[in-house]
Every structure is written in C-alpha cells, then in structure tokens.
Amino acid sequence: MSEDLNNTPVNENEGEELDNILVLNDEEGNEVEFEFLDLIEYEGEEYVVLLPVEEESDEPGEVVILKLEDTESEDEESYVSVEDENVLNKVFEIFKEKFEDEFNFVD
C-alpha cells in the first residue's frame, strides 16, 4: 500500500468520460490517474481504495488507500495519507473480503 499522496484535492470535472478514474495531484503537484475501486467505511471514517492507472512501482497491482476528508467546497473532495498501519490493514482486509471473488489477492 502506498502513502505518497497527501492532501490532494480532486477536480471532479476531469476524467468525466471515465466514471471510475480520478486525477489526483501528488506532493510535487504532478497529476496522477487512479482507478477508483471502492469506498470503505471504517470506524466512522471513509477511505477510498485506488489502483494507479500508470503503474510505476515494482509491484504491479498495489493499491493506494486514502482517507476522505470534507472540504468547504461541495464540488471538491480531499484525500489524505493514512499513517496508521493498523487502519490501513483493517481497511484493506474489508476490501479483500468484499472483492475476494473479483480479484486475485497475493499476500
């Protein structure tokens, strides 16, 4: 699980032709495309599970889990890195249980 994105607003107008593609800005301001896989609720918070569209890591298929935060604008959402390994693991376990028949998970 990657945690390289922090406080990255989403422009919901971008990527409208592909409903499940989000464009986020990384810490250097570069646009990065992700496929939205799921929204998981855990302990009163919401987390998104994303798959990078252009795979740059050495481990293909690695997902990114970010916490959803409200912003003052109704048109924008903000996603922040999750620092707590326990939370990341719990959210990923919920995701794996929901999609055990759709994805081939490798531990």
C-alpha positions in Angstrom: 0.0 0.0 0.0 1.4 3.3 -1.0 1.2 6.5 1.0 2.8 9.0 -1.3 -0.2 11.3 -1.8 -1.1 13.8 0.9 -4.0 16.3 1.0 -4.7 16.0 -2.7 -7.8 17.8 -4.0 -9.8 16.1 -6.8 -11.1 18.0 -9.8 -14.2 16.1 -10.4 -14.6 17.6 -13.9 -11.5 15.9 -15.1 -12.0 12.3 -16.2 -15.7 12.5 -16.6 -15.5 10.3 -19.7 -14.3 7.5 -17.4 -16.5 7.4 -14.3 -14.1 5.4 -12.2 -10.9 7.4 -13.0 -9.7 10.0 -10.5 -7.0 12.5 -11.2 -5.1 13.5 -8.1 -2.1 15.8 -7.5 0.9 14.3 -5.7 3.1 16.2 -3.3 5.1 17.6 -6.2 2.0 18.8 -8.0 2.1 16.1 -10.7 -1.2 14.7 -11.9 -1.6 11.0 -11.2 -4.5 8.9 -12.5 -6.1 6.3 -10.4 -8.9 3.8 -10.9 -11.5 4.1 -8.1 -12.1 0.6 -6.8 -14.2 1.1 -3.6 -15.2 3.4 -0.8 -14.8 1.7 2.6 -16.3 2.9 5.9 -14.3 2.1 9.0 -14.8 3.5 12.5 -16.9 6.4 11.3 -14.4 7.5 8.6 -14.5 6.9 4.8 -11.5 5.5 2.9 -11.0 5.1 -0.9 -9.2 2.2 -2.4 -7.5 3.3 -5.6 -5.4 1.5 -8.2 -2.7 3.6 -10.1 -3.5 3.6 -13.8 0.1 4.0 -14.9 2.0 1.5 -12.8 5.4 3.0 -11.8 6.1 0.7 -8.8 7.9 -2.6 -8.9 4.8 -4.3 -7.5 2.0 -4.3 -10.1 -1.5 -4.1 -8.7 -0.6 -2.4 -5.5 -3.5 -0.3 -4.3 -3.5 3.1 -2.6 -5.7 3.7 0.4 -6.5 7.3 1.3 -8.8 8.9 3.8 -11.7 11.0 2.5 -11.9 14.5 4.1 -14.6 17.1 3.6 -13.7 20.5 2.2 -15.5 23.8 2.3 -16.4 23.3 -1.4 -19.2 20.9 -2.3 -17.5 20.3 -5.7 -14.2 19.1 -4.2 -13.1 16.3 -2.0 -9.7 15.9 -0.4 -7.8 12.7 0.2 -5.0 12.3 2.8 -2.5 9.7 3.5 -3.2 7.2 6.3 -0.3 7.0 8.7 -1.7 4.3 11.0 -0.7 0.8 9.7 -3.5 -0.8 11.7 -6.1 1.3 10.0 -4.6 0.6 6.6 -4.6 -3.1 7.3 -8.2 -3.2 8.6 -9.5 -1.2 5.6 -7.6 -3.5 3.2 -9.0 -6.6 4.9 -12.5 -5.2 4.5 -11.8 -4.5 0.8 -10.4 -8.0 0.3 -13.4 -9.6 1.9 -15.8 -7.6 -0.3 -13.9 -8.4 -3.5 -12.5 -11.9 -2.8 -14.3 -13.3 -5.9 -13.3 -10.4 -8.3 -9.6 -10.0 -7.6 -6.7 -12.4 -7.1 -5.0 -11.1 -4.0 -1.4 -12.0 -3.3 -0.1 -11.7 0.3 
